[in-house]
Amino acid sequence: MTMRRIRSTPIAPIDGRRGGFSLIELLLAVSIVGILAGLAIPNIRTVQFRARAAEVAGDIDVVRIATVSYNADMHAWPPDAALGVVPVELTDFLPSGFSFQGNGYELKFENYALPGGLPFDPQTTRIVAVSVTADTDQLNNAITELLGGSIIATVGMTHTVLIDRS
């Protein structure tokens, strides 16, 4: 049995260059990755705010369904409640653990009596609605974009969505 000796020096490539990357090639790759990250990070933030706006829309829909169910059972609307507070009358109609305080927003249940009616509709004597107040401009913009035409009033970063008018 014959043993062959292994070379300790690597074989040079045909063109005479060493293997590996030059400093210029590494800097170019790092700068391309940096540019791509700079483009992707703002889009990720926008997607996060849109997802939170979808959460707001879902919560408003849950409150709307609970309110209509309460009205069907009790033949009345729940009374007004403070910002971030679930009306006691709705607790049995909402999912267990439901909160009016979300991630960067708060809900408020509105029940307005309009003794003289609306100026353009004197027959409307009551408005039942849900208001959402956002903590940041980015979330506020995403909520406005998502809810759009269903918003009946906006004051600052608070948007009101109609449940019923009677």
Chimera marker file (.cmm) of the C-alpha trace (Angstrom):
<marker_set name="trace">
<marker id="1" x="0.000" y="0.000" z="0.000" r="1" g="1" b="0" radius="0.5"/>
<marker id="2" x="1.335" y="3.306" z="-1.087" r="1" g="1" b="0" radius="0.5"/>
<marker id="3" x="0.714" y="6.523" z="0.787" r="1" g="1" b="0" radius="0.5"/>
<marker id="4" x="0.475" y="9.753" z="-1.015" r="1" g="1" b="0" radius="0.5"/>
<marker id="5" x="1.613" y="12.933" z="0.448" r="1" g="1" b="0" radius="0.5"/>
<marker id="6" x="-0.927" y="15.787" z="0.648" r="1" g="1" b="0" radius="0.5"/>
<marker id="7" x="0.237" y="19.193" z="-0.517" r="1" g="1" b="0" radius="0.5"/>
<marker id="8" x="0.330" y="21.883" z="2.141" r="1" g="1" b="0" radius="0.5"/>
<marker id="9" x="0.091" y="24.765" z="-0.343" r="1" g="1" b="0" radius="0.5"/>
<marker id="10" x="-3.108" y="25.388" z="-2.313" r="1" g="1" b="0" radius="0.5"/>
<marker id="11" x="-3.095" y="25.133" z="-6.056" r="1" g="1" b="0" radius="0.5"/>
<marker id="12" x="-3.217" y="28.575" z="-7.661" r="1" g="1" b="0" radius="0.5"/>
<marker id="13" x="-6.064" y="29.274" z="-10.095" r="1" g="1" b="0" radius="0.5"/>
<marker id="14" x="-5.240" y="29.359" z="-13.777" r="1" g="1" b="0" radius="0.5"/>
<marker id="15" x="-5.608" y="33.160" z="-14.029" r="1" g="1" b="0" radius="0.5"/>
<marker id="16" x="-3.281" y="33.689" z="-11.085" r="1" g="1" b="0" radius="0.5"/>
<marker id="17" x="-5.866" y="35.228" z="-8.710" r="1" g="1" b="0" radius="0.5"/>
<marker id="18" x="-6.555" y="34.104" z="-5.195" r="1" g="1" b="0" radius="0.5"/>
<marker id="19" x="-10.022" y="32.885" z="-4.166" r="1" g="1" b="0" radius="0.5"/>
<marker id="20" x="-12.394" y="35.022" z="-2.047" r="1" g="1" b="0" radius="0.5"/>
<marker id="21" x="-13.916" y="38.465" z="-2.362" r="1" g="1" b="0" radius="0.5"/>
<marker id="22" x="-12.204" y="41.803" z="-2.691" r="1" g="1" b="0" radius="0.5"/>
<marker id="23" x="-13.010" y="44.702" z="-0.399" r="1" g="1" b="0" radius="0.5"/>
<marker id="24" x="-14.842" y="46.492" z="-3.242" r="1" g="1" b="0" radius="0.5"/>
<marker id="25" x="-17.077" y="43.476" z="-3.856" r="1" g="1" b="0" radius="0.5"/>
<marker id="26" x="-17.946" y="43.201" z="-0.155" r="1" g="1" b="0" radius="0.5"/>
<marker id="27" x="-18.721" y="46.926" z="0.118" r="1" g="1" b="0" radius="0.5"/>
<marker id="28" x="-20.916" y="46.747" z="-2.964" r="1" g="1" b="0" radius="0.5"/>
<marker id="29" x="-22.878" y="43.782" z="-1.561" r="1" g="1" b="0" radius="0.5"/>
<marker id="30" x="-23.339" y="45.507" z="1.822" r="1" g="1" b="0" radius="0.5"/>
<marker id="31" x="-24.511" y="48.731" z="0.189" r="1" g="1" b="0" radius="0.5"/>
<marker id="32" x="-27.066" y="46.865" z="-1.968" r="1" g="1" b="0" radius="0.5"/>
<marker id="33" x="-28.427" y="45.089" z="1.115" r="1" g="1" b="0" radius="0.5"/>
<marker id="34" x="-28.606" y="48.446" z="2.914" r="1" g="1" b="0" radius="0.5"/>
<marker id="35" x="-30.548" y="50.056" z="0.064" r="1" g="1" b="0" radius="0.5"/>
<marker id="36" x="-33.005" y="47.143" z="-0.043" r="1" g="1" b="0" radius="0.5"/>
<marker id="37" x="-33.498" y="47.306" z="3.735" r="1" g="1" b="0" radius="0.5"/>
<marker id="38" x="-34.082" y="51.059" z="3.497" r="1" g="1" b="0" radius="0.5"/>
<marker id="39" x="-36.835" y="50.426" z="0.972" r="1" g="1" b="0" radius="0.5"/>
<marker id="40" x="-38.443" y="47.566" z="2.908" r="1" g="1" b="0" radius="0.5"/>
<marker id="41" x="-38.532" y="48.985" z="6.467" r="1" g="1" b="0" radius="0.5"/>
<marker id="42" x="-40.973" y="51.865" z="5.770" r="1" g="1" b="0" radius="0.5"/>
<marker id="43" x="-43.262" y="49.408" z="3.958" r="1" g="1" b="0" radius="0.5"/>
<marker id="44" x="-43.199" y="47.081" z="6.962" r="1" g="1" b="0" radius="0.5"/>
<marker id="45" x="-44.284" y="49.956" z="9.240" r="1" g="1" b="0" radius="0.5"/>
<marker id="46" x="-47.124" y="50.839" z="6.855" r="1" g="1" b="0" radius="0.5"/>
<marker id="47" x="-48.294" y="47.225" z="6.833" r="1" g="1" b="0" radius="0.5"/>
<marker id="48" x="-48.217" y="47.142" z="10.640" r="1" g="1" b="0" radius="0.5"/>
<marker id="49" x="-50.421" y="50.248" z="10.896" r="1" g="1" b="0" radius="0.5"/>
<marker id="50" x="-52.818" y="48.867" z="8.293" r="1" g="1" b="0" radius="0.5"/>
<marker id="51" x="-53.085" y="45.642" z="10.296" r="1" g="1" b="0" radius="0.5"/>
<marker id="52" x="-53.875" y="47.631" z="13.445" r="1" g="1" b="0" radius="0.5"/>
<marker id="53" x="-56.481" y="49.636" z="11.501" r="1" g="1" b="0" radius="0.5"/>
<marker id="54" x="-58.051" y="46.317" z="10.451" r="1" g="1" b="0" radius="0.5"/>
<marker id="55" x="-58.108" y="45.350" z="14.137" r="1" g="1" b="0" radius="0.5"/>
<marker id="56" x="-59.950" y="48.625" z="14.874" r="1" g="1" b="0" radius="0.5"/>
<marker id="57" x="-62.486" y="47.894" z="12.126" r="1" g="1" b="0" radius="0.5"/>
<marker id="58" x="-63.016" y="44.405" z="13.537" r="1" g="1" b="0" radius="0.5"/>
<marker id="59" x="-63.556" y="45.768" z="17.054" r="1" g="1" b="0" radius="0.5"/>
<marker id="60" x="-66.055" y="48.333" z="15.752" r="1" g="1" b="0" radius="0.5"/>
<marker id="61" x="-67.943" y="45.551" z="13.976" r="1" g="1" b="0" radius="0.5"/>
<marker id="62" x="-68.015" y="43.452" z="17.181" r="1" g="1" b="0" radius="0.5"/>
<marker id="63" x="-69.457" y="46.434" z="19.096" r="1" g="1" b="0" radius="0.5"/>
<marker id="64" x="-72.001" y="47.056" z="16.326" r="1" g="1" b="0" radius="0.5"/>
<marker id="65" x="-73.227" y="43.452" z="16.435" r="1" g="1" b="0" radius="0.5"/>
<marker id="66" x="-73.380" y="43.477" z="20.260" r="1" g="1" b="0" radius="0.5"/>
<marker id="67" x="-75.310" y="46.764" z="20.225" r="1" g="1" b="0" radius="0.5"/>
<marker id="68" x="-77.841" y="45.561" z="17.668" r="1" g="1" b="0" radius="0.5"/>
<marker id="69" x="-78.260" y="42.301" z="19.642" r="1" g="1" b="0" radius="0.5"/>
<marker id="70" x="-78.818" y="44.285" z="22.842" r="1" g="1" b="0" radius="0.5"/>
<marker id="71" x="-81.426" y="46.431" z="21.070" r="1" g="1" b="0" radius="0.5"/>
<marker id="72" x="-83.194" y="43.343" z="19.729" r="1" g="1" b="0" radius="0.5"/>
<marker id="73" x="-83.407" y="41.813" z="23.227" r="1" g="1" b="0" radius="0.5"/>
<marker id="74" x="-84.092" y="44.934" z="25.323" r="1" g="1" b="0" radius="0.5"/>
<marker id="75" x="-85.895" y="47.189" z="22.800" r="1" g="1" b="0" radius="0.5"/>
<marker id="76" x="-83.593" y="50.047" z="23.821" r="1" g="1" b="0" radius="0.5"/>
<marker id="77" x="-80.067" y="51.268" z="23.150" r="1" g="1" b="0" radius="0.5"/>
<marker id="78" x="-77.286" y="51.041" z="25.764" r="1" g="1" b="0" radius="0.5"/>
<marker id="79" x="-76.412" y="54.362" z="27.432" r="1" g="1" b="0" radius="0.5"/>
<marker id="80" x="-73.339" y="56.432" z="26.575" r="1" g="1" b="0" radius="0.5"/>
<marker id="81" x="-70.017" y="55.358" z="28.114" r="1" g="1" b="0" radius="0.5"/>
<marker id="82" x="-66.658" y="57.017" z="28.742" r="1" g="1" b="0" radius="0.5"/>
<marker id="83" x="-63.657" y="56.657" z="26.431" r="1" g="1" b="0" radius="0.5"/>
<marker id="84" x="-62.096" y="53.210" z="26.788" r="1" g="1" b="0" radius="0.5"/>
<marker id="85" x="-64.909" y="51.891" z="29.020" r="1" g="1" b="0" radius="0.5"/>
<marker id="86" x="-67.189" y="49.054" z="27.935" r="1" g="1" b="0" radius="0.5"/>
<marker id="87" x="-70.841" y="49.903" z="28.678" r="1" g="1" b="0" radius="0.5"/>
<marker id="88" x="-72.008" y="47.547" z="31.442" r="1" g="1" b="0" radius="0.5"/>
<marker id="89" x="-75.153" y="46.733" z="29.449" r="1" g="1" b="0" radius="0.5"/>
<marker id="90" x="-73.064" y="45.344" z="26.568" r="1" g="1" b="0" radius="0.5"/>
<marker id="91" x="-70.799" y="43.009" z="28.577" r="1" g="1" b="0" radius="0.5"/>
<marker id="92" x="-73.123" y="40.008" z="28.121" r="1" g="1" b="0" radius="0.5"/>
<marker id="93" x="-73.307" y="40.646" z="24.366" r="1" g="1" b="0" radius="0.5"/>
<marker id="94" x="-69.555" y="41.064" z="23.772" r="1" g="1" b="0" radius="0.5"/>
<marker id="95" x="-66.949" y="38.263" z="23.606" r="1" g="1" b="0" radius="0.5"/>
<marker id="96" x="-65.352" y="37.356" z="26.923" r="1" g="1" b="0" radius="0.5"/>
<marker id="97" x="-62.488" y="39.705" z="27.769" r="1" g="1" b="0" radius="0.5"/>
<marker id="98" x="-63.372" y="42.238" z="25.064" r="1" g="1" b="0" radius="0.5"/>
<marker id="99" x="-61.854" y="45.649" z="25.799" r="1" g="1" b="0" radius="0.5"/>
<marker id="100" x="-62.441" y="49.151" z="24.476" r="1" g="1" b="0" radius="0.5"/>
<marker id="101" x="-58.693" y="49.803" z="24.884" r="1" g="1" b="0" radius="0.5"/>
<marker id="102" x="-56.652" y="48.434" z="22.000" r="1" g="1" b="0" radius="0.5"/>
<marker id="103" x="-53.068" y="48.647" z="20.823" r="1" g="1" b="0" radius="0.5"/>
<marker id="104" x="-52.715" y="52.388" z="20.186" r="1" g="1" b="0" radius="0.5"/>
<marker id="105" x="-56.424" y="53.220" z="20.172" r="1" g="1" b="0" radius="0.5"/>
<marker id="106" x="-59.503" y="53.466" z="22.390" r="1" g="1" b="0" radius="0.5"/>
<marker id="107" x="-63.177" y="53.042" z="21.599" r="1" g="1" b="0" radius="0.5"/>
<marker id="108" x="-66.090" y="55.039" z="22.986" r="1" g="1" b="0" radius="0.5"/>
<marker id="109" x="-69.740" y="54.064" z="22.804" r="1" g="1" b="0" radius="0.5"/>
<marker id="110" x="-71.926" y="57.010" z="21.804" r="1" g="1" b="0" radius="0.5"/>
<marker id="111" x="-75.678" y="57.395" z="22.348" r="1" g="1" b="0" radius="0.5"/>
<marker id="112" x="-76.763" y="60.924" z="21.414" r="1" g="1" b="0" radius="0.5"/>
<marker id="113" x="-80.298" y="62.154" z="21.984" r="1" g="1" b="0" radius="0.5"/>
<marker id="114" x="-81.234" y="64.851" z="19.454" r="1" g="1" b="0" radius="0.5"/>
<marker id="115" x="-84.419" y="66.515" z="20.785" r="1" g="1" b="0" radius="0.5"/>
<marker id="116" x="-84.849" y="68.763" z="17.730" r="1" g="1" b="0" radius="0.5"/>
<marker id="117" x="-83.558" y="66.211" z="15.239" r="1" g="1" b="0" radius="0.5"/>
<marker id="118" x="-80.811" y="66.813" z="12.722" r="1" g="1" b="0" radius="0.5"/>
<marker id="119" x="-80.917" y="70.057" z="10.718" r="1" g="1" b="0" radius="0.5"/>
<marker id="120" x="-81.211" y="68.135" z="7.453" r="1" g="1" b="0" radius="0.5"/>
<marker id="121" x="-83.390" y="65.348" z="8.936" r="1" g="1" b="0" radius="0.5"/>
<marker id="122" x="-85.717" y="66.426" z="11.789" r="1" g="1" b="0" radius="0.5"/>
<marker id="123" x="-87.059" y="62.834" z="12.056" r="1" g="1" b="0" radius="0.5"/>
<marker id="124" x="-83.694" y="61.580" z="13.387" r="1" g="1" b="0" radius="0.5"/>
<marker id="125" x="-83.880" y="62.013" z="17.174" r="1" g="1" b="0" radius="0.5"/>
<marker id="126" x="-81.115" y="59.592" z="18.249" r="1" g="1" b="0" radius="0.5"/>
<marker id="127" x="-77.697" y="58.572" z="16.958" r="1" g="1" b="0" radius="0.5"/>
<marker id="128" x="-75.981" y="55.428" z="18.214" r="1" g="1" b="0" radius="0.5"/>
<marker id="129" x="-72.326" y="55.211" z="17.198" r="1" g="1" b="0" radius="0.5"/>
<marker id="130" x="-68.823" y="54.059" z="18.103" r="1" g="1" b="0" radius="0.5"/>
<marker id="131" x="-65.898" y="56.484" z="18.186" r="1" g="1" b="0" radius="0.5"/>
<marker id="132" x="-62.273" y="55.459" z="17.878" r="1" g="1" b="0" radius="0.5"/>
<marker id="133" x="-59.391" y="57.638" z="19.057" r="1" g="1" b="0" radius="0.5"/>
<marker id="134" x="-55.924" y="56.818" z="17.708" r="1" g="1" b="0" radius="0.5"/>
<marker id="135" x="-52.672" y="57.519" z="19.557" r="1" g="1" b="0" radius="0.5"/>
<marker id="136" x="-50.463" y="58.202" z="16.528" r="1" g="1" b="0" radius="0.5"/>
<marker id="137" x="-50.790" y="59.999" z="13.214" r="1" g="1" b="0" radius="0.5"/>
<marker id="138" x="-49.783" y="56.868" z="11.308" r="1" g="1" b="0" radius="0.5"/>
<marker id="139" x="-52.556" y="54.780" z="12.888" r="1" g="1" b="0" radius="0.5"/>
<marker id="140" x="-55.000" y="57.664" z="12.447" r="1" g="1" b="0" radius="0.5"/>
<marker id="141" x="-54.200" y="57.812" z="8.720" r="1" g="1" b="0" radius="0.5"/>
<marker id="142" x="-54.535" y="54.033" z="8.347" r="1" g="1" b="0" radius="0.5"/>
<marker id="143" x="-57.923" y="54.083" z="10.127" r="1" g="1" b="0" radius="0.5"/>
<marker id="144" x="-59.136" y="56.932" z="7.925" r="1" g="1" b="0" radius="0.5"/>
<marker id="145" x="-57.983" y="55.082" z="4.803" r="1" g="1" b="0" radius="0.5"/>
<marker id="146" x="-59.610" y="51.790" z="5.846" r="1" g="1" b="0" radius="0.5"/>
<marker id="147" x="-62.916" y="53.037" z="7.273" r="1" g="1" b="0" radius="0.5"/>
<marker id="148" x="-63.273" y="55.885" z="4.772" r="1" g="1" b="0" radius="0.5"/>
<marker id="149" x="-66.940" y="56.309" z="3.886" r="1" g="1" b="0" radius="0.5"/>
<marker id="150" x="-68.284" y="54.685" z="7.059" r="1" g="1" b="0" radius="0.5"/>
<marker id="151" x="-66.934" y="57.564" z="9.180" r="1" g="1" b="0" radius="0.5"/>
<marker id="152" x="-69.711" y="60.085" z="9.861" r="1" g="1" b="0" radius="0.5"/>
<marker id="153" x="-67.612" y="62.572" z="11.851" r="1" g="1" b="0" radius="0.5"/>
<marker id="154" x="-63.949" y="63.289" z="12.503" r="1" g="1" b="0" radius="0.5"/>
<marker id="155" x="-62.482" y="65.590" z="15.134" r="1" g="1" b="0" radius="0.5"/>
<marker id="156" x="-58.698" y="65.489" z="15.367" r="1" g="1" b="0" radius="0.5"/>
<marker id="157" x="-57.729" y="61.841" z="15.740" r="1" g="1" b="0" radius="0.5"/>
<marker id="158" x="-61.225" y="60.700" z="16.765" r="1" g="1" b="0" radius="0.5"/>
<marker id="159" x="-63.487" y="59.136" z="14.148" r="1" g="1" b="0" radius="0.5"/>
<marker id="160" x="-67.137" y="58.248" z="14.693" r="1" g="1" b="0" radius="0.5"/>
<marker id="161" x="-68.844" y="55.353" z="12.904" r="1" g="1" b="0" radius="0.5"/>
<marker id="162" x="-72.657" y="55.170" z="12.867" r="1" g="1" b="0" radius="0.5"/>
<marker id="163" x="-74.428" y="52.094" z="14.232" r="1" g="1" b="0" radius="0.5"/>
<marker id="164" x="-78.018" y="53.348" z="14.012" r="1" g="1" b="0" radius="0.5"/>
<marker id="165" x="-80.028" y="56.528" z="13.733" r="1" g="1" b="0" radius="0.5"/>
<marker id="166" x="-83.636" y="56.678" z="14.694" r="1" g="1" b="0" radius="0.5"/>
<link id1="1" id2="2" r="1" g="1" b="0" radius="0.2"/>
<link id1="2" id2="3" r="1" g="1" b="0" radius="0.2"/>
<link id1="3" id2="4" r="1" g="1" b="0" radius="0.2"/>
<link id1="4" id2="5" r="1" g="1" b="0" radius="0.2"/>
<link id1="5" id2="6" r="1" g="1" b="0" radius="0.2"/>
<link id1="6" id2="7" r="1" g="1" b="0" radius="0.2"/>
<link id1="7" id2="8" r="1" g="1" b="0" radius="0.2"/>
<link id1="8" id2="9" r="1" g="1" b="0" radius="0.2"/>
<link id1="9" id2="10" r="1" g="1" b="0" radius="0.2"/>
<link id1="10" id2="11" r="1" g="1" b="0" radius="0.2"/>
<link id1="11" id2="12" r="1" g="1" b="0" radius="0.2"/>
<link id1="12" id2="13" r="1" g="1" b="0" radius="0.2"/>
<link id1="13" id2="14" r="1" g="1" b="0" radius="0.2"/>
<link id1="14" id2="15" r="1" g="1" b="0" radius="0.2"/>
<link id1="15" id2="16" r="1" g="1" b="0" radius="0.2"/>
<link id1="16" id2="17" r="1" g="1" b="0" radius="0.2"/>
<link id1="17" id2="18" r="1" g="1" b="0" radius="0.2"/>
<link id1="18" id2="19" r="1" g="1" b="0" radius="0.2"/>
<link id1="19" id2="20" r="1" g="1" b="0" radius="0.2"/>
<link id1="20" id2="21" r="1" g="1" b="0" radius="0.2"/>
<link id1="21" id2="22" r="1" g="1" b="0" radius="0.2"/>
<link id1="22" id2="23" r="1" g="1" b="0" radius="0.2"/>
<link id1="23" id2="24" r="1" g="1" b="0" radius="0.2"/>
<link id1="24" id2="25" r="1" g="1" b="0" radius="0.2"/>
<link id1="25" id2="26" r="1" g="1" b="0" radius="0.2"/>
<link id1="26" id2="27" r="1" g="1" b="0" radius="0.2"/>
<link id1="27" id2="28" r="1" g="1" b="0" radius="0.2"/>
<link id1="28" id2="29" r="1" g="1" b="0" radius="0.2"/>
<link id1="29" id2="30" r="1" g="1" b="0" radius="0.2"/>
<link id1="30" id2="31" r="1" g="1" b="0" radius="0.2"/>
<link id1="31" id2="32" r="1" g="1" b="0" radius="0.2"/>
<link id1="32" id2="33" r="1" g="1" b="0" radius="0.2"/>
<link id1="33" id2="34" r="1" g="1" b="0" radius="0.2"/>
<link id1="34" id2="35" r="1" g="1" b="0" radius="0.2"/>
<link id1="35" id2="36" r="1" g="1" b="0" radius="0.2"/>
<link id1="36" id2="37" r="1" g="1" b="0" radius="0.2"/>
<link id1="37" id2="38" r="1" g="1" b="0" radius="0.2"/>
<link id1="38" id2="39" r="1" g="1" b="0" radius="0.2"/>
<link id1="39" id2="40" r="1" g="1" b="0" radius="0.2"/>
<link id1="40" id2="41" r="1" g="1" b="0" radius="0.2"/>
<link id1="41" id2="42" r="1" g="1" b="0" radius="0.2"/>
<link id1="42" id2="43" r="1" g="1" b="0" radius="0.2"/>
<link id1="43" id2="44" r="1" g="1" b="0" radius="0.2"/>
<link id1="44" id2="45" r="1" g="1" b="0" radius="0.2"/>
<link id1="45" id2="46" r="1" g="1" b="0" radius="0.2"/>
<link id1="46" id2="47" r="1" g="1" b="0" radius="0.2"/>
<link id1="47" id2="48" r="1" g="1" b="0" radius="0.2"/>
<link id1="48" id2="49" r="1" g="1" b="0" radius="0.2"/>
<link id1="49" id2="50" r="1" g="1" b="0" radius="0.2"/>
<link id1="50" id2="51" r="1" g="1" b="0" radius="0.2"/>
<link id1="51" id2="52" r="1" g="1" b="0" radius="0.2"/>
<link id1="52" id2="53" r="1" g="1" b="0" radius="0.2"/>
<link id1="53" id2="54" r="1" g="1" b="0" radius="0.2"/>
<link id1="54" id2="55" r="1" g="1" b="0" radius="0.2"/>
<link id1="55" id2="56" r="1" g="1" b="0" radius="0.2"/>
<link id1="56" id2="57" r="1" g="1" b="0" radius="0.2"/>
<link id1="57" id2="58" r="1" g="1" b="0" radius="0.2"/>
<link id1="58" id2="59" r="1" g="1" b="0" radius="0.2"/>
<link id1="59" id2="60" r="1" g="1" b="0" radius="0.2"/>
<link id1="60" id2="61" r="1" g="1" b="0" radius="0.2"/>
<link id1="61" id2="62" r="1" g="1" b="0" radius="0.2"/>
<link id1="62" id2="63" r="1" g="1" b="0" radius="0.2"/>
<link id1="63" id2="64" r="1" g="1" b="0" radius="0.2"/>
<link id1="64" id2="65" r="1" g="1" b="0" radius="0.2"/>
<link id1="65" id2="66" r="1" g="1" b="0" radius="0.2"/>
<link id1="66" id2="67" r="1" g="1" b="0" radius="0.2"/>
<link id1="67" id2="68" r="1" g="1" b="0" radius="0.2"/>
<link id1="68" id2="69" r="1" g="1" b="0" radius="0.2"/>
<link id1="69" id2="70" r="1" g="1" b="0" radius="0.2"/>
<link id1="70" id2="71" r="1" g="1" b="0" radius="0.2"/>
<link id1="71" id2="72" r="1" g="1" b="0" radius="0.2"/>
<link id1="72" id2="73" r="1" g="1" b="0" radius="0.2"/>
<link id1="73" id2="74" r="1" g="1" b="0" radius="0.2"/>
<link id1="74" id2="75" r="1" g="1" b="0" radius="0.2"/>
<link id1="75" id2="76" r="1" g="1" b="0" radius="0.2"/>
<link id1="76" id2="77" r="1" g="1" b="0" radius="0.2"/>
<link id1="77" id2="78" r="1" g="1" b="0" radius="0.2"/>
<link id1="78" id2="79" r="1" g="1" b="0" radius="0.2"/>
<link id1="79" id2="80" r="1" g="1" b="0" radius="0.2"/>
<link id1="80" id2="81" r="1" g="1" b="0" radius="0.2"/>
<link id1="81" id2="82" r="1" g="1" b="0" radius="0.2"/>
<link id1="82" id2="83" r="1" g="1" b="0" radius="0.2"/>
<link id1="83" id2="84" r="1" g="1" b="0" radius="0.2"/>
<link id1="84" id2="85" r="1" g="1" b="0" radius="0.2"/>
<link id1="85" id2="86" r="1" g="1" b="0" radius="0.2"/>
<link id1="86" id2="87" r="1" g="1" b="0" radius="0.2"/>
<link id1="87" id2="88" r="1" g="1" b="0" radius="0.2"/>
<link id1="88" id2="89" r="1" g="1" b="0" radius="0.2"/>
<link id1="89" id2="90" r="1" g="1" b="0" radius="0.2"/>
<link id1="90" id2="91" r="1" g="1" b="0" radius="0.2"/>
<link id1="91" id2="92" r="1" g="1" b="0" radius="0.2"/>
<link id1="92" id2="93" r="1" g="1" b="0" radius="0.2"/>
<link id1="93" id2="94" r="1" g="1" b="0" radius="0.2"/>
<link id1="94" id2="95" r="1" g="1" b="0" radius="0.2"/>
<link id1="95" id2="96" r="1" g="1" b="0" radius="0.2"/>
<link id1="96" id2="97" r="1" g="1" b="0" radius="0.2"/>
<link id1="97" id2="98" r="1" g="1" b="0" radius="0.2"/>
<link id1="98" id2="99" r="1" g="1" b="0" radius="0.2"/>
<link id1="99" id2="100" r="1" g="1" b="0" radius="0.2"/>
<link id1="100" id2="101" r="1" g="1" b="0" radius="0.2"/>
<link id1="101" id2="102" r="1" g="1" b="0" radius="0.2"/>
<link id1="102" id2="103" r="1" g="1" b="0" radius="0.2"/>
<link id1="103" id2="104" r="1" g="1" b="0" radius="0.2"/>
<link id1="104" id2="105" r="1" g="1" b="0" radius="0.2"/>
<link id1="105" id2="106" r="1" g="1" b="0" radius="0.2"/>
<link id1="106" id2="107" r="1" g="1" b="0" radius="0.2"/>
<link id1="107" id2="108" r="1" g="1" b="0" radius="0.2"/>
<link id1="108" id2="109" r="1" g="1" b="0" radius="0.2"/>
<link id1="109" id2="110" r="1" g="1" b="0" radius="0.2"/>
<link id1="110" id2="111" r="1" g="1" b="0" radius="0.2"/>
<link id1="111" id2="112" r="1" g="1" b="0" radius="0.2"/>
<link id1="112" id2="113" r="1" g="1" b="0" radius="0.2"/>
<link id1="113" id2="114" r="1" g="1" b="0" radius="0.2"/>
<link id1="114" id2="115" r="1" g="1" b="0" radius="0.2"/>
<link id1="115" id2="116" r="1" g="1" b="0" radius="0.2"/>
<link id1="116" id2="117" r="1" g="1" b="0" radius="0.2"/>
<link id1="117" id2="118" r="1" g="1" b="0" radius="0.2"/>
<link id1="118" id2="119" r="1" g="1" b="0" radius="0.2"/>
<link id1="119" id2="120" r="1" g="1" b="0" radius="0.2"/>
<link id1="120" id2="121" r="1" g="1" b="0" radius="0.2"/>
<link id1="121" id2="122" r="1" g="1" b="0" radius="0.2"/>
<link id1="122" id2="123" r="1" g="1" b="0" radius="0.2"/>
<link id1="123" id2="124" r="1" g="1" b="0" radius="0.2"/>
<link id1="124" id2="125" r="1" g="1" b="0" radius="0.2"/>
<link id1="125" id2="126" r="1" g="1" b="0" radius="0.2"/>
<link id1="126" id2="127" r="1" g="1" b="0" radius="0.2"/>
<link id1="127" id2="128" r="1" g="1" b="0" radius="0.2"/>
<link id1="128" id2="129" r="1" g="1" b="0" radius="0.2"/>
<link id1="129" id2="130" r="1" g="1" b="0" radius="0.2"/>
<link id1="130" id2="131" r="1" g="1" b="0" radius="0.2"/>
<link id1="131" id2="132" r="1" g="1" b="0" radius="0.2"/>
<link id1="132" id2="133" r="1" g="1" b="0" radius="0.2"/>
<link id1="133" id2="134" r="1" g="1" b="0" radius="0.2"/>
<link id1="134" id2="135" r="1" g="1" b="0" radius="0.2"/>
<link id1="135" id2="136" r="1" g="1" b="0" radius="0.2"/>
<link id1="136" id2="137" r="1" g="1" b="0" radius="0.2"/>
<link id1="137" id2="138" r="1" g="1" b="0" radius="0.2"/>
<link id1="138" id2="139" r="1" g="1" b="0" radius="0.2"/>
<link id1="139" id2="140" r="1" g="1" b="0" radius="0.2"/>
<link id1="140" id2="141" r="1" g="1" b="0" radius="0.2"/>
<link id1="141" id2="142" r="1" g="1" b="0" radius="0.2"/>
<link id1="142" id2="143" r="1" g="1" b="0" radius="0.2"/>
<link id1="143" id2="144" r="1" g="1" b="0" radius="0.2"/>
<link id1="144" id2="145" r="1" g="1" b="0" radius="0.2"/>
<link id1="145" id2="146" r="1" g="1" b="0" radius="0.2"/>
<link id1="146" id2="147" r="1" g="1" b="0" radius="0.2"/>
<link id1="147" id2="148" r="1" g="1" b="0" radius="0.2"/>
<link id1="148" id2="149" r="1" g="1" b="0" radius="0.2"/>
<link id1="149" id2="150" r="1" g="1" b="0" radius="0.2"/>
<link id1="150" id2="151" r="1" g="1" b="0" radius="0.2"/>
<link id1="151" id2="152" r="1" g="1" b="0" radius="0.2"/>
<link id1="152" id2="153" r="1" g="1" b="0" radius="0.2"/>
<link id1="153" id2="154" r="1" g="1" b="0" radius="0.2"/>
<link id1="154" id2="155" r="1" g="1" b="0" radius="0.2"/>
<link id1="155" id2="156" r="1" g="1" b="0" radius="0.2"/>
<link id1="156" id2="157" r="1" g="1" b="0" radius="0.2"/>
<link id1="157" id2="158" r="1" g="1" b="0" radius="0.2"/>
<link id1="158" id2="159" r="1" g="1" b="0" radius="0.2"/>
<link id1="159" id2="160" r="1" g="1" b="0" radius="0.2"/>
<link id1="160" id2="161" r="1" g="1" b="0" radius="0.2"/>
<link id1="161" id2="162" r="1" g="1" b="0" radius="0.2"/>
<link id1="162" id2="163" r="1" g="1" b="0" radius="0.2"/>
<link id1="163" id2="164" r="1" g="1" b="0" radius="0.2"/>
<link id1="164" id2="165" r="1" g="1" b="0" radius="0.2"/>
<link id1="165" id2="166" r="1" g="1" b="0" radius="0.2"/>
</marker_set>
